C-alpha cells in the first residue's frame, strides 16, 4: 500500500511527530511505501537546525532525517508555515534578506500542491493532528 502522511502538531508540545515516525517505520518495515511526508503548521519546527533538545529526549529532527535518508522519503514542509515560524532555506533567506538559513538537511520547503499531489497518487493519506 502507498501512504502519504500529513503531520500538523508541534514537535515538543504534541505527540504527532512521534506517532507519525512510529507509524512510518512500521509501514516501511511491513513493505509498504510512503510517497511523501508533509509537515504543516507547527510540525515544520522539526526542521529547524537551531533546536537543541535535552540530551535525555529523542531528537525528532535527527530521527526523521535518518528515516528519510534510509528510505529516500520526500520530507516536505509547507512554505507558508515555514515563513511564519522562521524556517528558511538558502533561497528564502536570500529573498527576505536574512543573514542565514536554518533548514535541516533532508527536508525541503514546498507548497500545498505537494500535499494535494500526494493525496492523489497515494492509497491512503494519514493525518497526525495537533
LUMVEXBA-894345 format. One record per residue: residue number from 0; residue in one letter; x, y, z of N, C-alpha, C in turn. Coordinates in nm, 2 decimals. Layout:
R, kolba, vovex, nu, nv, nw, cau, cav, caw, cu, cv, cw
R, NUM, A, X, Y, Z, X, Y, Z, X, Y, Z;
...
END
This chain:
R, kolba, vovex, nu, nv, nw, cau, cav, caw, cu, cv, cw
R, 0, X, 0.08, -0.12, 0.00, 0.00, 0.00, 0.00, 0.09, 0.12, 0.00;
R, 1, X, 0.04, 0.23, -0.06, 0.11, 0.35, -0.08, 0.05, 0.46, 0.02;
R, 2, X, 0.13, 0.52, 0.11, 0.08, 0.61, 0.20, 0.13, 0.75, 0.18;
R, 3, X, 0.06, 0.85, 0.22, 0.11, 0.99, 0.23, 0.08, 1.03, 0.38;
R, 4, X, 0.17, 1.10, 0.44, 0.15, 1.14, 0.58, 0.14, 1.29, 0.58;
R, 5, X, 0.04, 1.34, 0.66, 0.02, 1.48, 0.69, 0.04, 1.51, 0.84;
R, 6, X, 0.14, 1.58, 0.88, 0.17, 1.60, 1.02, 0.15, 1.74, 1.05;
R, 7, X, 0.08, 1.77, 1.16, 0.05, 1.91, 1.19, 0.09, 1.96, 1.33;
R, 8, X, 0.12, 1.87, 1.42, 0.15, 1.91, 1.56, 0.29, 1.95, 1.58;
R, 9, X, 0.31, 2.03, 1.68, 0.44, 2.08, 1.72, 0.53, 1.96, 1.77;
R, 10, X, 0.66, 1.97, 1.74, 0.75, 1.86, 1.78, 0.75, 1.83, 1.93;
R, 11, X, 0.74, 1.94, 2.01, 0.76, 1.92, 2.15, 0.64, 1.95, 2.24;
R, 12, X, 0.53, 1.98, 2.18, 0.41, 2.00, 2.26, 0.29, 1.91, 2.22;
R, 13, X, 0.32, 1.82, 2.13, 0.22, 1.72, 2.09, 0.30, 1.59, 2.06;
R, 14, X, 0.22, 1.48, 2.04, 0.28, 1.35, 2.01, 0.27, 1.32, 1.86;
R, 15, X, 0.23, 1.42, 1.78, 0.20, 1.39, 1.64, 0.33, 1.34, 1.56;
R, 16, X, 0.44, 1.41, 1.58, 0.56, 1.37, 1.51, 0.61, 1.24, 1.55;
R, 17, X, 0.61, 1.21, 1.68, 0.65, 1.08, 1.74, 0.56, 0.97, 1.69;
R, 18, X, 0.43, 0.99, 1.69, 0.33, 0.89, 1.64, 0.35, 0.87, 1.49;
R, 19, X, 0.37, 0.97, 1.42, 0.39, 0.96, 1.27, 0.52, 0.89, 1.24;
R, 20, X, 0.62, 0.92, 1.32, 0.75, 0.85, 1.30, 0.74, 0.70, 1.32;
R, 21, X, 0.67, 0.66, 1.43, 0.64, 0.52, 1.46, 0.56, 0.45, 1.35;
R, 22, X, 0.45, 0.52, 1.31, 0.37, 0.47, 1.20, 0.45, 0.45, 1.07;
R, 23, X, 0.53, 0.55, 1.04, 0.61, 0.54, 0.91, 0.70, 0.42, 0.92;
R, 24, X, 0.77, 0.41, 1.03, 0.86, 0.29, 1.05, 0.79, 0.16, 1.04;
R, 25, X, 0.68, 0.15, 1.10, 0.60, 0.02, 1.10, 0.56, -0.01, 0.95;
R, 26, X, 0.51, 0.09, 0.88, 0.47, 0.07, 0.74, 0.58, 0.03, 0.66;
R, 27, X, 0.69, 0.09, 0.67, 0.81, 0.06, 0.59, 0.86, -0.08, 0.62;
R, 28, X, 0.86, -0.11, 0.75, 0.90, -0.25, 0.79, 0.82, -0.36, 0.73;
R, 29, X, 0.69, -0.33, 0.71, 0.59, -0.42, 0.65, 0.60, -0.42, 0.50;
R, 30, X, 0.68, -0.34, 0.44, 0.69, -0.35, 0.29, 0.60, -0.25, 0.22;
R, 31, X, 0.53, -0.16, 0.30, 0.45, -0.06, 0.23, 0.54, 0.06, 0.19;
R, 32, X, 0.49, 0.15, 0.11, 0.56, 0.26, 0.06, 0.50, 0.39, 0.11;
R, 33, X, 0.59, 0.49, 0.14, 0.54, 0.62, 0.18, 0.58, 0.72, 0.07;
R, 34, X, 0.48, 0.77, 0.00, 0.51, 0.86, -0.11, 0.56, 0.99, -0.07;
R, 35, X, 0.51, 1.05, 0.04, 0.55, 1.18, 0.08, 0.51, 1.20, 0.23;
R, 36, X, 0.59, 1.27, 0.30, 0.56, 1.32, 0.44, 0.55, 1.47, 0.43;
R, 37, X, 0.43, 1.52, 0.46, 0.41, 1.67, 0.45, 0.39, 1.72, 0.59;
R, 38, X, 0.48, 1.81, 0.63, 0.48, 1.88, 0.76, 0.41, 2.01, 0.74;
R, 39, X, 0.31, 2.04, 0.83, 0.22, 2.15, 0.81, 0.21, 2.22, 0.95;
R, 40, X, 0.17, 2.34, 0.95, 0.15, 2.42, 1.07, 0.28, 2.41, 1.16;
R, 41, X, 0.26, 2.38, 1.29, 0.38, 2.38, 1.38, 0.47, 2.26, 1.36;
R, 42, X, 0.43, 2.16, 1.28, 0.51, 2.05, 1.26, 0.64, 2.09, 1.18;
R, 43, X, 0.64, 2.20, 1.11, 0.76, 2.24, 1.03, 0.87, 2.27, 1.13;
R, 44, X, 0.84, 2.30, 1.25, 0.95, 2.33, 1.35, 1.05, 2.21, 1.37;
R, 45, X, 1.01, 2.10, 1.33, 1.10, 1.98, 1.33, 1.23, 2.00, 1.24;
R, 46, X, 1.22, 2.09, 1.14, 1.33, 2.11, 1.05, 1.42, 2.23, 1.09;
R, 47, X, 1.40, 2.28, 1.20, 1.49, 2.39, 1.25, 1.62, 2.34, 1.30;
R, 48, X, 1.73, 2.38, 1.23, 1.86, 2.33, 1.28, 1.91, 2.40, 1.41;
R, 49, X, 1.84, 2.50, 1.45, 1.88, 2.57, 1.57, 1.82, 2.51, 1.70;
R, 50, X, 1.74, 2.41, 1.69, 1.68, 2.34, 1.81, 1.79, 2.27, 1.88;
R, 51, X, 1.78, 2.27, 2.01, 1.88, 2.19, 2.09, 1.80, 2.12, 2.20;
R, 52, X, 1.73, 2.00, 2.17, 1.65, 1.93, 2.27, 1.74, 1.87, 2.38;
R, 53, X, 1.69, 1.86, 2.49, 1.77, 1.80, 2.60, 1.82, 1.66, 2.56;
R, 54, X, 1.94, 1.63, 2.62, 2.01, 1.50, 2.58, 1.93, 1.38, 2.62;
R, 55, X, 1.84, 1.39, 2.72, 1.76, 1.27, 2.76, 1.63, 1.26, 2.68;
R, 56, X, 1.61, 1.34, 2.58, 1.49, 1.33, 2.50, 1.53, 1.29, 2.35;
R, 57, X, 1.44, 1.23, 2.29, 1.47, 1.19, 2.15, 1.48, 1.32, 2.06;
R, 58, X, 1.58, 1.32, 1.98, 1.59, 1.43, 1.88, 1.51, 1.40, 1.76;
R, 59, X, 1.39, 1.45, 1.75, 1.30, 1.42, 1.64, 1.35, 1.46, 1.51;
R, 60, X, 1.43, 1.57, 1.50, 1.49, 1.61, 1.37, 1.58, 1.50, 1.32;
R, 61, X, 1.67, 1.46, 1.40, 1.76, 1.35, 1.36, 1.69, 1.22, 1.33;
R, 62, X, 1.59, 1.19, 1.41, 1.51, 1.07, 1.38, 1.45, 1.07, 1.24;
R, 63, X, 1.38, 1.19, 1.21, 1.32, 1.20, 1.07, 1.43, 1.20, 0.96;
R, 64, X, 1.54, 1.27, 0.99, 1.65, 1.27, 0.89, 1.70, 1.13, 0.86;
R, 65, X, 1.72, 1.05, 0.96, 1.77, 0.91, 0.95, 1.67, 0.83, 0.87;
R, 66, X, 1.54, 0.84, 0.91, 1.43, 0.76, 0.84, 1.42, 0.81, 0.69;
R, 67, X, 1.43, 0.94, 0.67, 1.42, 0.99, 0.54, 1.53, 0.95, 0.45;
R, 68, X, 1.65, 0.95, 0.50, 1.77, 0.91, 0.42, 1.76, 0.76, 0.40;
R, 69, X, 1.73, 0.68, 0.50, 1.73, 0.53, 0.48, 1.63, 0.49, 0.38;
R, 70, X, 1.52, 0.55, 0.37, 1.41, 0.51, 0.28, 1.39, 0.60, 0.17;
R, 71, X, 1.47, 0.70, 0.15, 1.46, 0.80, 0.05, 1.32, 0.87, 0.05;
R, 72, X, 1.28, 0.91, 0.16, 1.15, 0.97, 0.18, 1.15, 1.12, 0.14;
R, 73, X, 1.04, 1.17, 0.08, 1.03, 1.31, 0.04, 0.97, 1.38, 0.17;
R, 74, X, 1.05, 1.45, 0.24, 1.01, 1.52, 0.36, 0.98, 1.67, 0.33;
R, 75, X, 0.86, 1.70, 0.30, 0.82, 1.83, 0.26, 0.76, 1.92, 0.37;
R, 76, X, 0.80, 2.05, 0.37, 0.75, 2.14, 0.46, 0.66, 2.25, 0.39;
R, 77, X, 0.55, 2.29, 0.45, 0.47, 2.39, 0.39, 0.54, 2.52, 0.40;
R, 78, X, 0.56, 2.59, 0.28, 0.63, 2.71, 0.28, 0.57, 2.82, 0.36;
R, 79, X, 0.44, 2.84, 0.36, 0.37, 2.94, 0.44, 0.39, 2.92, 0.59;
R, 80, X, 0.38, 2.79, 0.63, 0.41, 2.76, 0.77, 0.55, 2.79, 0.81;
R, 81, X, 0.64, 2.76, 0.72, 0.78, 2.78, 0.75, 0.81, 2.93, 0.77;
R, 82, X, 0.76, 3.01, 0.67, 0.79, 3.15, 0.68, 0.73, 3.21, 0.81;
R, 83, X, 0.62, 3.17, 0.85, 0.56, 3.22, 0.97, 0.64, 3.19, 1.09;
R, 84, X, 0.71, 3.08, 1.09, 0.78, 3.02, 1.21, 0.93, 3.04, 1.19;
R, 85, X, 0.98, 3.11, 1.09, 1.12, 3.14, 1.08, 1.21, 3.02, 1.03;
R, 86, X, 1.15, 2.93, 0.96, 1.23, 2.82, 0.90, 1.26, 2.86, 0.75;
R, 87, X, 1.39, 2.88, 0.72, 1.42, 2.93, 0.59, 1.53, 2.84, 0.53;
R, 88, X, 1.52, 2.81, 0.40, 1.62, 2.75, 0.32, 1.71, 2.87, 0.27;
R, 89, X, 1.81, 2.84, 0.19, 1.90, 2.94, 0.14, 1.83, 3.04, 0.05;
R, 90, X, 1.75, 3.00, -0.04, 1.68, 3.09, -0.13, 1.58, 3.18, -0.06;
R, 91, X, 1.51, 3.13, 0.04, 1.41, 3.21, 0.12, 1.49, 3.31, 0.20;
R, 92, X, 1.60, 3.27, 0.26, 1.68, 3.36, 0.34, 1.73, 3.48, 0.26;
R, 93, X, 1.78, 3.44, 0.14, 1.82, 3.55, 0.05, 1.71, 3.64, 0.00;
R, 94, X, 1.59, 3.58, -0.03, 1.48, 3.65, -0.07, 1.43, 3.76, 0.03;
R, 95, X, 1.43, 3.72, 0.16, 1.39, 3.80, 0.27, 1.51, 3.88, 0.34;
R, 96, X, 1.62, 3.87, 0.27, 1.74, 3.94, 0.32, 1.78, 3.91, 0.46;
R, 97, X, 1.78, 3.78, 0.49, 1.82, 3.73, 0.62, 1.97, 3.68, 0.61;
R, 98, X, 2.04, 3.68, 0.72, 2.18, 3.65, 0.72, 2.21, 3.51, 0.71;
R, 99, X, 2.12, 3.42, 0.74, 2.14, 3.28, 0.74, 2.01, 3.20, 0.71;
R, 100, X, 2.03, 3.07, 0.68, 1.92, 2.98, 0.67, 1.93, 2.88, 0.79;
R, 101, X, 1.82, 2.81, 0.81, 1.82, 2.72, 0.93, 1.74, 2.59, 0.90;
R, 102, X, 1.73, 2.56, 0.77, 1.66, 2.44, 0.73, 1.75, 2.31, 0.75;
R, 103, X, 1.70, 2.22, 0.82, 1.78, 2.09, 0.84, 1.80, 2.01, 0.71;
R, 104, X, 1.91, 1.95, 0.70, 1.94, 1.86, 0.58, 1.83, 1.75, 0.57;
R, 105, X, 1.79, 1.72, 0.45, 1.69, 1.62, 0.43, 1.55, 1.66, 0.42;
R, 106, X, 1.52, 1.78, 0.46, 1.39, 1.84, 0.45, 1.39, 1.94, 0.33;
R, 107, X, 1.27, 1.96, 0.27, 1.26, 2.06, 0.16, 1.13, 2.14, 0.18;
R, 108, X, 1.14, 2.26, 0.14, 1.03, 2.35, 0.15, 0.95, 2.35, 0.02;
R, 109, X, 0.82, 2.34, 0.03, 0.73, 2.33, -0.09, 0.59, 2.39, -0.05;
R, 110, X, 0.51, 2.38, -0.15, 0.37, 2.43, -0.13, 0.27, 2.32, -0.10;
R, 111, X, 0.15, 2.37, -0.08, 0.04, 2.27, -0.05, 0.01, 2.18, -0.17;
R, 112, X, 0.05, 2.22, -0.29, 0.03, 2.14, -0.41, 0.10, 2.00, -0.39;
R, 113, X, 0.21, 2.00, -0.31, 0.27, 1.87, -0.29, 0.18, 1.77, -0.20;
R, 114, X, 0.11, 1.83, -0.11, 0.02, 1.75, -0.03, -0.10, 1.70, -0.12;
R, 115, X, -0.15, 1.79, -0.20, -0.26, 1.75, -0.29, -0.21, 1.64, -0.39;
R, 116, X, -0.10, 1.66, -0.45, -0.04, 1.56, -0.54, -0.02, 1.42, -0.47;
R, 117, X, 0.03, 1.43, -0.34, 0.05, 1.31, -0.27, -0.09, 1.24, -0.24;
R, 118, X, -0.19, 1.31, -0.21, -0.32, 1.25, -0.18, -0.38, 1.19, -0.31;
R, 119, X, -0.35, 1.24, -0.42, -0.40, 1.19, -0.55, -0.33, 1.06, -0.59;
R, 120, X, -0.20, 1.04, -0.56, -0.13, 0.92, -0.60, -0.12, 0.81, -0.49;
R, 121, X, -0.16, 0.85, -0.37, -0.15, 0.75, -0.26, -0.28, 0.68, -0.23;
R, 122, X, -0.27, 0.56, -0.18, -0.39, 0.48, -0.15, -0.46, 0.54, -0.02;
R, 123, X, -0.38, 0.59, 0.07, -0.43, 0.65, 0.19, -0.35, 0.77, 0.23;
R, 124, X, -0.41, 0.87, 0.29, -0.35, 0.98, 0.35, -0.38, 0.98, 0.50;
R, 125, X, -0.28, 0.97, 0.58, -0.29, 0.96, 0.72, -0.25, 1.09, 0.78;
R, 126, X, -0.34, 1.15, 0.86, -0.31, 1.28, 0.92, -0.28, 1.27, 1.07;
R, 127, X, -0.18, 1.34, 1.12, -0.15, 1.34, 1.26, -0.16, 1.48, 1.31;
R, 128, X, -0.27, 1.51, 1.37, -0.31, 1.65, 1.41, -0.24, 1.69, 1.54;
R, 129, X, -0.26, 1.82, 1.57, -0.20, 1.87, 1.69, -0.27, 1.81, 1.81;
END
